[in-house]
Amino acid sequence: MTLRLAPGIALLLASAFALVCGLAGGLARFALVDVPMTIADMHGVLMVCGFFGTLISLERAVADGRLLALGVPMFGVVGTILLFVGTVEMAAAAYLLASVGLLALTLIAAVRVREPFLVVMSAGALLWVAGCVLWLAGHEPRDVAYDWFGFLILTIFAERLELSRLRFHSRAALQTLGAILTVLALALMAGEPWNGSVTFGLALAASAIWFLRRDVALVTVRETGLPRFAAICLLLGYGWLIAAAGLLITLPPAETTFGHDAALHAIALGFILSMVMAHAPIVLPAVARVPVRYTAWLYGPVALLQLAAGSRVAADLIEDAQCQQHSAMITVAALGLYVATLAVTRAVDLRRSRTLASVLE
């Protein structure tokens, strides 16, 4: 059964609500906005579980095609609502159900299709499950942040493998990647980077270098329009992931709070959000059936995002709280400008279509 349009859009809007709450929570930590304490304290949870977890679950539900699969992102929406009203433990349980549902969807797909990208995606979903289990067991979100980031990193890697399937990867290359990602996942499951971060950091750097050398972005960056835009975002993202690996190795999170913050935001802002900006024009039409058009104006928010990531890492390295605050504001501006650019472009296209239709009549 093909998923109906309305439920998909409703779930997409619900995940966007989690994004807004997460960003507001981040700003609230610098006293820039006034939100409930739960939103500020759970800023990272809202971003990873509420926004990305729900969005990725929705994407897999659309790929599954059955209406029942929409129950998986629905658990993510419920978790966000429960977190918003302050019932943290129930929210953790709802996010756990969403993570287990996503794992089930990816495993079912992996059995059906038997593609490497689905194996990697399943491993990522398992890390989301592990993080939610630990959170529900009493660990702080800070303690499981890297498990959740591992979920997002492996999911992005899986999508890159899927989108670059037409570019041949030898069996030896895929086996090398499998070994690297296995080490990465095992390091996380063993408690890194909180009890030593060298293994995790090296695996993170090795995985980024593997994709940097083999991603189709190295070819499409020579093209024009959307392919080149996406490729530039991807290459920037891989660069930030290597930088994050260096920070983890040289400034272990267990030894320095600022080192932990720098590594997290190099991954979150530099890698994850750069990848989001690269993939959004491709994913949105597939998930919400909303066509979007590339415009060169999209380079503006990408540049702002790089500035935000760079200023956040620099602020952490010099331990400057005011510079951290500026980075948070630039991040929100970058995301807001990105969404506004896509929305305005879509509105212009609709207006042109209606004008053309009226002329033809």
N, C-alpha and C positions, 0 to 999 in steps of 0.2 A: 504494500500500500504506500503510495506517495504521501509524504507529509503535507498537511495543509499549510497554506501560507500564513494564516493568522496566528496559530500557535507558535510558529517559528519566530515571527516578528515580536510577539509578546515576550517570549523567552529572551530574545536578543535585547529588548528594551530593559528587561529585568536585570540582565547581566550588566548593561550600561549603568543601571542604578547602583549596582555594587561598585562599579568603577568610580562613579561620582562620589559615593560615600568613602571609598578608599582614598581618593585624592584629597577629599575634605579632611579626612583623618590625618593624612600626612601634613597638611597645612596647619591643622590644629596643634600638632606637636610643636610648632613654632609660634603658637598663639596668634596665627594670622586669621583664623576663623573660629567661631564658637560652635562646637558640636558636642553631643553627648560623649561622656568619657569613654564609653565602650567603643565608639567609632574611632576615637583617637588611639586607644590602646590596641585595637584590632585592625589597624591600617593595613598591615601586611596580609592578614587573613582575608580581608575583603578583596584585596587585589588578586591574591593567588587563587583562593578557593571560590570566592564570590564571583569575581569577574572571569579570570582565565579558566578556572575549573568548569564553571557553567558554560562558558563559550565553547570550550573544547568538547565538552559533553554534547552540546547542541550540534556541533559540527559532525560528531560521530553518529548522533541520532539521525541526522539528515542522511548520512551515508548509509546507515542501516536500512532506512526507508520504512520501518514499521512505526505506527502511531504509538505503540507501547513504549518504544525507545525514548520518547519524549519525557517519560517519567524520570529518566536519569538527570537531565538538566533541571527538572522540576525540583528535585531534592536540593540542588545547589541554590535555587531561588528561595526555597523554604529556609535553608541555612542562613542566607543573607537577611531575610526578614526577621528570623529569630535573633540574629546577632544585633540587628538594628534596634530591637526592643529590649535588648540586654540579657537575654537568656542564653548565655555563652555555652553551657554544657549541652543543651538541646541543639544549638547551632552546630556544635562539633559533631554530634551524632548524625545530623542531617547531611553535613559535608562528607562524613564517612560513608554514608549510604550512596551519595553521589559518586564518590571515588570508586567504591566497589562496583557500582553500576557501569562506570566508564571502563573499568578493568574487564568486566564481563563483555561489554560491547567490542572492545579491541581484541579480546581473545577469540570471540566468536568469528570476527572478521578474519583473524589470523589463520584460524582453522580452515575457513572457507577458501581464502585467496592464497595463503602461503607466500606472502611477500615479506622481504626483510624489514620494510618500513613499519609493518604492523607488529612485528616482534619488538622493535625498538619502542613503538608507541605503547605496547603492553607493559614493557619494563618501566616506562615513565609513569603510567597509571598506577603501577604497583608501588612506586615511591610516594605517590599522592596518598594511597591507602596507608602506607607505613607512617607517614607524617600525621595523618588524622588519628590513627590508632594511638600514637604516642601522645598527641595533644589531649585526646579523650582520657588517656591514662594519667594525666596530671602534669605533663611537661608543658612548659611555656611555648607559645608560638615561636619565640626567638630560638628555642632549642631545636625546633624542627624545620627552621627556615630553609636550610640547605637541602633537606629531603624534598620539600615542596619545589624549590628551585630546580632540583634534579628532575622532577616531574616535568617542569616547563621546558627545560633544556632538551631532554630526550624527546619530548613531543615535537619541538621545533626541528630537531635533527630528523625525526621520522618524516615530517612533512617535506623537508628538503630532499630526503631520499625518494619520496613519492613523486615530487614534482620534477626530479631530475632522472627519472627512470629511463628516459630515452637516451641519456648519456651513459655509455657502457661502463659498468664497474666490474672489474674482474673478481673472480671468486676469492683470490688472495687478498684483494683490497677490502672486500666485505668481511672476510675473516679477521683482518687486522682491526677494522672498525669494531667488530663484535668483541674482540679481546679488550680493546680500549674501553668500550662502554661497560663491559662486565667489571673491569677494575674500578671504574668510576662508581658504578652502582654498589659494589661491595664495600668500597671505601666509605660511602655514605651510610650503608647499613651497619658498618663497624663503628660509627660514631664520629667519623671525620666530618668537618674539620675541627671539631671541638676538642679532640684528643690527639691532635697532630694533623697537619693539612698538606703534607708533601705529596702523598700518594694521590689524594683527590685533586690537588692542584696540577700535578703532572698529567693525570688522566684528562682533566679538563682542557689543558693546553694541547695535548696530543689530539683530542677529538676535534677541537677547533681547527688545528692545522690540517687534519685529514679532510675536513669539509672545505677549508679554504683552498686546498690544492685541487679538489675534485668536483666542486660544486659547478653546476651549469652557469652560475653567475659569472664565472671567468670568461665565458663565451658571450653571454647576453650583455655584459657591460660595454661591449663594442657596438651594440645596436643603438637604437634611439627610442624615445618615448617611454612607455611603461616598463618594457624589459630592462632598459638601462637604469631607470630609476630604482626598480626592485633590486637589481644587481648591486648598485652602490650601497643601498641600505643593508643588504646581506653582507657585503664585504666589510662594512663598518662594524656590523654586529660581531662578526668573527674576530675582528681586531680587538673589540672590547672584551670578548670572552678570554682571549689570550692575556690581556691586561689584568683581568680579574684573577686568572690563574697565578700570575706573577705576584699579585697582592696577597693571595692566600698563602703562598709559599714564604714570602719575605716578611709579611705581617700577620702571623697566625691569629685567627679570631679569638682563640683561647687566651691570648696574651695581651691583646690591645682592642679596646672597644672601637676606636676609630678605624683600625684595620678591618674589623668585621664590617663596619658600616660602608667603608670604601669598596670592599669586595662585593657586598650585596648590591650596592647601587651601580657598580660597573656592570654586573650581570643584569640587574633589573632595568636600568635606564639604557645603558649602552648596548647590551645584547638583545634582551627580550623585546623592548619597545622598538628598537630599530627593525627587528624581524617582524613585529606587528605592522609597522608602517609599510614594510615591503609586501606583506601578504594580504593586507586588508582589501585592496582593490580586486584581489583574486578570490578571497574567501567570502566577502559580503554577497556577491551575486549568487554564490552557491548555497549559502545558508539562508539568507533572507529573501532571495529572488529579487534583490534590488540592484539593478545595474549601476555601476559607477564608472566614470570616465577619468582617465589620467589627465593631469594638467601639470605643467612645469611649476606651477605655484606650490606644489607639494614639496618641493625642495626647501621651501621656507621653514615649515615645521621640523623637517629632518635636521636642518642646520641648528635650529633652536634646541632640539633634543640632544645633539652632540655637545652643544654648549652646556646644557644642564648636566649631562653625565660628567663632562670634564671638570666643571666647577664643583660638583659634589665630591668627586674623588680628590681634587685639589684641596677642598675645604677640610676633608677628613685628614689628609696628610699633614696639613698645617694646624689642625684642630681649631678651626675657625667656625663657630656656630652661626655667625651672621652670614657667612658665605654659603653655609648649608641652607639657610633660609632662602637666600636668593636662588639657589639651585631648585628648591621646591617650587618656587613661583614660576621659574622658567619652564620647568617640566609641565606644569598645568597649562601654561600658555602654549607650549608646543603641541600638546594633545588637543587643546581646544581649537587651535588654528588648523590642525590636521582635519578634525571632524568638520569644522566650518567650511574648509576648502572643498571637501567631498560633497557636503550638503549644497553649497552654492552651485557647484558644477552640475550636480544632479538637477537642481531647480532650473538652471539655465537650459539644460537639455530638454526638460519637460515643457518649458515655455516655448522653445523652438519647435518642438513636435506638435504642440497644439496650434501654433501659428501656421505651420505648414499644412496641418490637417484642415484648418479653416480656409486656407487659400485654395486647396484642392477641391473643397466642397463648392 
